[in-house]
Amino acid sequence: MDFSKIRAVTFDAGGTLLQPYPSVAHIYGQVMRDHGLIADLSEIKSAFLSIYQKRQRAPRQNISENSEWEWWRDTVKEILDLLNLQANDFDALYQEMWGTFSEARCWRIADHALSAIQTMKRLGMKTAILSNWDKRLRCILTEMNITELFDKIFISSEIGVEKPNAKIFRYVEKQFDLPSHCFLHIGDSRIHDFEGAKKVGWNVLLLVDKGSFEKDLLSNEINGFRELEDMANNITR
């Protein structure tokens, strides 16, 4: 990848720019306890990963705010079923779960992300978020006071399609009026971010688990945002 040719950088949000705090399992566990359901954090983590990864593999069409609400509702229900737990009032539990994940206190900005984004902007690159999310993301970004770091924010529920669908990448190209080879996308999902961006001709870097890959990174993988910033600082405009 020739970094000097990049004119716009898009960032995935959940799992890339933003990390759940202290963890998804902790947040689920707290909401569940509020409704009288008790489970070990390791069991919650295992159940979440099992259900979430299974449901993520199924392609979705016609994305909307309502479809996001229903998708996550079914996800939470399946997680509780896998844990053999049943809430007395599931609707109330889910409403609290949905609302809790819309609060900035439940998210942390990834280490060195802000510095990396500021470096991109200093080098004259456009910056944007490109996320499979819903309107809650705008609330989180506003509460974190980082909305102004981005020239544009692209959210799947507002556009009607999600990554890895080529339509969402083409939509971004039109909004910036730039060809595909001028884009760089950063994300943590091999299917939604890496494969989706690569198929439409974008440059892409996959954010990988540091513990698993730090000794054997591929050329299109990075451990974190500090590495991204170093790559950008090494180019000459």
HELIX and SHEET records of a PDB file:
HELIX    1   1 PHE A    3  LYS A    5  5                                   3    
HELIX    2   2 VAL A   24  ASP A   34  1                                  11    
HELIX    3   3 LEU A   41  GLN A   56  1                                  16    
HELIX    4   4 GLU A   65  LEU A   82  1                                  18    
HELIX    5   5 PHE A   90  THR A  100  1                                  11    
HELIX    6   6 ALA A  104  CYS A  106  5                                   3    
HELIX    7   7 ALA A  113  ARG A  122  1                                  10    
HELIX    8   8 ARG A  136  GLU A  143  1                                   8    
HELIX    9   9 THR A  147  LEU A  149  5                                   3    
HELIX   10  10 SER A  156  ILE A  159  1                                   4    
HELIX   11  11 ALA A  166  PHE A  176  1                                  11    
HELIX   12  12 SER A  180  CYS A  182  5                                   3    
HELIX   13  13 ARG A  190  GLU A  195  3                                   6    
HELIX   14  14 GLY A  196  LYS A  199  1                                   4    
HELIX   15  15 LYS A  210  PHE A  213  1                                   4    
HELIX   16  16 PHE A  225  ASN A  233  1                                   9    
SHEET    1   A 6 LYS A 152  ILE A 155  0                                        
SHEET    2   A 6 LYS A 126  SER A 131  1                                        
SHEET    3   A 6 ALA A   8  PHE A  11  1                                        
SHEET    4   A 6 PHE A 183  GLY A 187  1                                        
SHEET    5   A 6 ASN A 203  LEU A 207  1                                        
SHEET    6   A 6 GLU A 221  ILE A 222  1                                        
SHEET    1   B 2 LEU A  18  PRO A  20  0                                        
SHEET    2   B 2 TRP A 107  ILE A 109 -1                                        
END                                                                             
